[in-house]
Structure formats: C-alpha cells, structure tokens
C-alpha cells in the first residue's frame, strides 16, 4: 500500500516567545516494511538531519529571534509492505527492557501481565495481553494528560493510544520482554479516527513485532513508522521548549490517504 501523508502543526502564543527549540522526529526512514518514496519538511528555516541514539531521524529547529507562532509541516509518500509481520535490526533490543517514569510497572500491572500471559512469552501470549488491555482500558480522549504514567492510566481504566502503548510496554517489560514505543501514522477508512498514532513493538524470536492495543491489531498493514523509543518522550513527532510566550495554543492537522498504484503496460 502506498500512503500519502500531510502533517501540519501550528503553535500560537499569547505573547512573543523570546527563543524556542523544537525536536522533530517527523521523518520516516526505510526499513524492511516501508520504503520512503518522497519526504519533505516545511520549516521556518533550513535544518540539518541527524540520527538520535534510537536510530530515528532527528531535526532540531532553533529560533533565537522573537516570534508569536511556529508552523511545522511534513509531507510525502511511503510504500508499506502489507504482508510483512516483523522487522529485523542490527541494534540490540536489550535497552528496551529498561523502564521509565512513564512506563514503570506497579503490582497491578505486573499481576495483569502474569494473569493474561501466564507462562507464555511468545507472540500469542502478547496478542492475548493486547486484547485484554483493550477491554480493560476504554479509549477516552481527555481522560489523561501527556505526562500521565502507565500505572495511573491503567488504574483509571481509560486513556488514548499513548496510554495504551505505555501500559503494554510496562506489562511486556515486567515479563522480561524488550518492548518499545512507536510513533507514526495509521491509515483508516473511518474519518473520525486520528491519523497520528502510537503503538508498541516487542522483541520476539530476534525480530520486532507490532501490537496496536487501541485498534487490537498485531499486523501493521496500514501503519507508517516515524520514530521509536523507550516511551512517548523519546519518539513523539514534535517536542520543544521555549522562553516566554505565555499561554500556548496548538493545532495539528494530519491527513493519511492511500495512493493509487499505476501500472504501465509495455507494448
């Protein structure tokens, strides 16, 4: 499947910002299951790409002059291999056993993981865990904040894709399975579904397998990966800091659509 993506994030500030810095993980890279056909960032000034410790493509946008708004755009086309279920990488998976403040497990999470995986530490067991978490935590926008940790989201039995992913990571790591946060895009025919998305990957049989708790999907047929990390803070598409500005308003507009594949017949 060939996907066309358009993503624009606009920040408006109540007062002038004296200076700001934005860390942008808005550029996908080629892998076994996705090929970037074209990609472009639309930024206030040119920024050089670099690679972060997790292998993500990172752009750091620094604005030293006063400003009251920032517009960040990304667009392109990516080919997705719908049949590939797992991806292989050279980097060690063991750093993804480490918990963070957002993914630390408590006794409730550890007990939930043991209850639904029992002695299993394979894909089938984690699929059972994924379905159980989907039933236990109702998808509820506004139920949590961006800095809500896994234990609190699970205790509240509600959250969004970020919370579903953090809880899954906490459970998987408590079982000794390396697992990581993935940010990206999801194509859905349901226009009410958010195109910007998050899901988890777990290291099983020397490969990374996807687990989308929110949509109960274990095959990433329509998922386009942007970045990975230990949690949301490592992989979120846009993360920044500023001096001044007062109250902030953020508006994001994301479009993900399939592109027709044109076949050329030779005569």
C-alpha positions as CSV (number, residue, x, y, z in Angstrom):
1,X,0.0,0.0,0.0
2,X,1.3,3.4,-0.9
3,X,0.3,6.2,1.6
4,X,0.3,9.9,1.1
5,X,0.8,11.9,4.3
6,X,0.3,15.6,5.1
7,X,1.0,16.8,8.7
8,X,0.9,20.4,9.8
9,X,1.4,21.5,13.4
10,X,0.8,25.2,14.3
11,X,1.7,26.9,17.6
12,X,0.2,30.2,18.5
13,X,1.4,32.1,21.6
14,X,-0.3,34.7,23.8
15,X,2.9,36.8,24.0
16,X,6.1,36.8,22.0
17,X,8.4,33.9,22.6
18,X,12.0,35.1,23.1
19,X,13.6,31.9,21.9
20,X,12.5,28.3,21.3
21,X,13.8,24.9,20.3
22,X,11.8,22.1,18.7
23,X,13.0,18.5,18.5
24,X,11.4,17.0,15.4
25,X,11.0,13.3,14.7
26,X,8.8,13.8,11.7
27,X,10.9,12.0,9.0
28,X,10.4,8.2,8.4
29,X,13.3,6.0,7.2
30,X,13.5,3.0,5.0
31,X,13.1,-0.4,6.6
32,X,12.1,-4.0,5.8
33,X,8.4,-3.0,5.7
34,X,8.4,0.6,4.5
35,X,10.1,2.5,1.7
36,X,10.2,6.3,1.6
37,X,9.4,7.4,-1.9
38,X,9.5,11.2,-1.1
39,X,9.5,13.3,2.0
40,X,9.8,17.0,2.8
41,X,9.7,19.1,5.9
42,X,8.4,22.7,5.7
43,X,10.1,24.6,8.5
44,X,10.7,28.3,9.3
45,X,14.4,27.8,8.4
46,X,16.6,25.0,6.9
47,X,17.7,22.4,9.5
48,X,20.2,19.6,9.0
49,X,19.1,16.0,9.8
50,X,20.9,13.9,12.4
51,X,20.4,10.4,13.9
52,X,19.4,10.1,17.5
53,X,20.5,7.2,19.9
54,X,17.5,5.1,18.8
55,X,18.2,5.4,15.1
56,X,15.5,8.0,14.5
57,X,15.9,10.8,12.0
58,X,16.0,14.0,14.1
59,X,15.8,17.7,13.2
60,X,16.5,20.3,15.8
61,X,14.8,23.6,15.0
62,X,16.2,26.6,16.9
63,X,14.6,30.0,16.7
64,X,16.6,32.7,18.5
65,X,14.6,35.7,17.4
66,X,11.2,36.7,18.9
67,X,8.1,35.0,17.4
68,X,4.5,34.6,18.3
69,X,3.8,31.5,16.1
70,X,5.5,28.4,14.6
71,X,4.3,26.3,11.7
72,X,5.9,22.9,11.2
73,X,4.9,20.8,8.1
74,X,5.8,17.4,6.9
75,X,4.5,15.6,3.7
76,X,5.5,12.7,1.5
77,X,4.7,9.3,0.2
78,X,5.7,5.9,1.7
79,X,5.3,2.4,0.3
80,X,4.1,-0.1,3.0
81,X,4.7,-3.9,2.7
82,X,1.3,-5.1,4.0
83,X,2.4,-8.7,4.2
84,X,5.5,-8.3,6.5
85,X,4.7,-9.1,10.1
86,X,8.1,-8.4,11.7
87,X,11.2,-6.4,11.2
88,X,14.8,-7.3,11.9
89,X,17.5,-4.8,13.1
90,X,21.2,-4.9,14.0
91,X,20.9,-2.8,17.2
92,X,20.5,-4.7,20.5
93,X,17.0,-4.9,21.8
94,X,18.0,-5.2,25.5
95,X,18.0,-1.4,26.2
96,X,14.2,-1.6,25.7
97,X,13.9,-3.7,28.9
98,X,14.5,-0.5,30.9
99,X,11.5,1.2,32.5
100,X,11.0,4.9,32.5
101,X,8.8,7.2,34.6
102,X,6.0,6.9,32.1
103,X,6.3,3.1,31.7
104,X,7.2,1.9,35.2
105,X,5.1,-1.1,36.3
106,X,3.4,-1.5,39.6
107,X,1.9,-4.6,41.2
108,X,-1.4,-4.2,39.5
109,X,0.3,-4.1,36.0
110,X,2.6,-6.9,36.8
111,X,-0.3,-9.0,38.1
112,X,-2.3,-8.2,35.0
113,X,0.5,-9.3,32.7
114,X,1.0,-12.6,34.5
115,X,-2.7,-13.2,34.6
116,X,-3.2,-12.9,30.8
117,X,0.2,-14.2,29.6
118,X,0.6,-17.0,32.2
119,X,3.8,-18.8,31.3
120,X,3.7,-17.6,27.7
121,X,6.4,-15.3,26.5
122,X,5.6,-15.5,22.8
123,X,3.6,-13.6,20.2
124,X,0.4,-15.4,21.0
125,X,0.6,-14.5,24.7
126,X,1.2,-10.8,23.9
127,X,-1.7,-10.8,21.5
128,X,-3.9,-12.1,24.4
129,X,-2.4,-9.3,26.5
130,X,-3.2,-6.7,23.8
131,X,-6.8,-7.7,23.7
132,X,-7.2,-7.8,27.4
133,X,-5.7,-4.3,27.8
134,X,-8.1,-3.0,25.1
135,X,-11.0,-4.3,27.1
136,X,-9.7,-3.1,30.4
137,X,-8.9,0.5,29.2
138,X,-11.6,2.3,27.3
139,X,-10.3,4.7,24.6
140,X,-11.3,8.1,26.1
141,X,-9.8,11.3,24.8
142,X,-9.2,13.8,27.6
143,X,-9.1,11.1,30.3
144,X,-5.3,11.5,30.7
145,X,-2.6,14.1,30.2
146,X,0.5,13.9,28.1
147,X,2.6,13.1,31.2
148,X,0.3,10.5,32.7
149,X,2.2,7.4,33.6
150,X,1.2,3.8,32.8
151,X,0.2,2.9,36.3
152,X,-2.1,5.9,36.7
153,X,-3.7,5.4,33.3
154,X,-4.3,1.7,34.0
155,X,-5.8,2.5,37.4
156,X,-8.2,4.9,35.7
157,X,-9.2,2.3,33.1
158,X,-9.2,4.9,30.4
159,X,-6.8,6.7,28.0
160,X,-5.7,7.2,24.4
161,X,-3.2,5.4,22.2
162,X,-0.2,6.8,24.1
163,X,-1.6,5.4,27.4
164,X,-2.4,2.0,25.8
165,X,1.1,1.8,24.5
166,X,2.8,2.8,27.8
167,X,0.7,0.2,29.7
168,X,1.6,-2.5,27.2
169,X,5.3,-1.6,27.5
170,X,5.1,-1.8,31.2
171,X,3.5,-5.2,31.1
172,X,5.8,-6.7,28.5
173,X,9.0,-5.4,30.2
174,X,7.8,-6.8,33.6
175,X,7.7,-10.2,31.8
176,X,11.3,-9.8,30.6
177,X,10.4,-9.0,27.0
178,X,12.1,-6.0,25.4
179,X,9.4,-3.6,24.1
180,X,9.5,-0.1,22.6
181,X,7.2,2.9,21.9
182,X,6.4,3.7,18.2
183,X,5.1,6.9,16.9
184,X,3.7,7.3,13.4
185,X,0.6,7.4,11.2
186,X,-2.3,5.0,10.7
187,X,-4.5,4.9,7.6
188,X,-8.1,4.3,8.5
189,X,-11.2,4.5,6.3
190,X,-13.0,5.8,9.4
191,X,-12.7,9.6,9.1
192,X,-13.2,10.1,12.8
193,X,-10.1,8.1,13.6
194,X,-6.9,10.1,14.4
195,X,-4.3,9.6,11.7
196,X,-1.4,10.4,14.0
197,X,-0.9,7.3,16.1
198,X,1.2,5.3,18.6
199,X,1.6,1.6,19.1
200,X,4.1,-0.8,20.6
201,X,6.7,-3.3,19.3
202,X,8.1,-6.3,21.2
203,X,11.2,-8.2,20.6
204,X,10.3,-11.9,19.9
205,X,12.3,-14.5,18.1
206,X,15.0,-12.0,17.1
207,X,12.5,-9.6,15.4
208,X,10.3,-6.7,16.3
209,X,6.5,-7.4,16.2
210,X,3.8,-4.8,16.4
211,X,1.0,-4.6,18.9
212,X,-1.6,-1.8,18.4
213,X,-3.7,-2.0,21.6
214,X,-6.1,0.8,20.6
215,X,-7.1,-1.0,17.4
216,X,-6.5,-4.6,18.5
217,X,-4.1,-5.1,15.6
218,X,-1.0,-7.3,15.6
219,X,-0.2,-6.8,11.9
220,X,1.0,-3.3,10.9
221,X,-0.7,-3.3,7.5
222,X,-1.5,0.4,7.5
223,X,1.0,1.7,10.0
224,X,3.7,4.1,8.9
225,X,6.6,4.3,11.5
226,X,8.2,7.6,12.3
227,X,10.3,7.0,15.4
228,X,10.9,4.6,18.3
229,X,12.0,5.0,21.9
230,X,11.6,3.9,25.5
231,X,8.4,6.0,25.8
232,X,6.5,8.9,24.3
233,X,9.2,11.4,25.2
234,X,11.8,9.6,23.1
235,X,9.6,9.2,20.0
236,X,6.9,11.9,19.8
237,X,6.9,13.8,16.5
238,X,7.3,17.3,18.0
239,X,8.7,18.2,21.4
240,X,10.0,21.6,22.4
241,X,11.0,24.2,24.9
242,X,10.6,28.0,24.9
243,X,11.3,31.1,26.9
244,X,8.3,33.4,27.2
245,X,5.2,33.3,25.2
246,X,2.5,32.9,27.9
247,X,-0.4,30.7,27.0
248,X,0.1,28.3,24.0
249,X,-2.5,27.1,21.5
250,X,-1.5,24.1,19.4
251,X,-3.4,22.8,16.4
252,X,-2.4,19.7,14.4
253,X,-3.9,18.7,11.0
254,X,-3.0,15.3,9.8
255,X,-4.1,13.5,6.6
256,X,-3.2,10.0,5.6
257,X,-4.6,8.6,2.3
258,X,-3.9,5.7,0.0
259,X,-2.3,6.5,-3.4
260,X,-3.3,4.5,-6.5
261,X,-0.6,2.3,-7.9
262,X,-0.3,3.0,-11.6
263,X,0.8,0.1,-13.8
264,X,2.5,0.8,-17.1
265,X,1.8,-1.8,-19.8
266,X,4.6,-2.3,-22.4
267,X,3.5,-2.5,-26.0
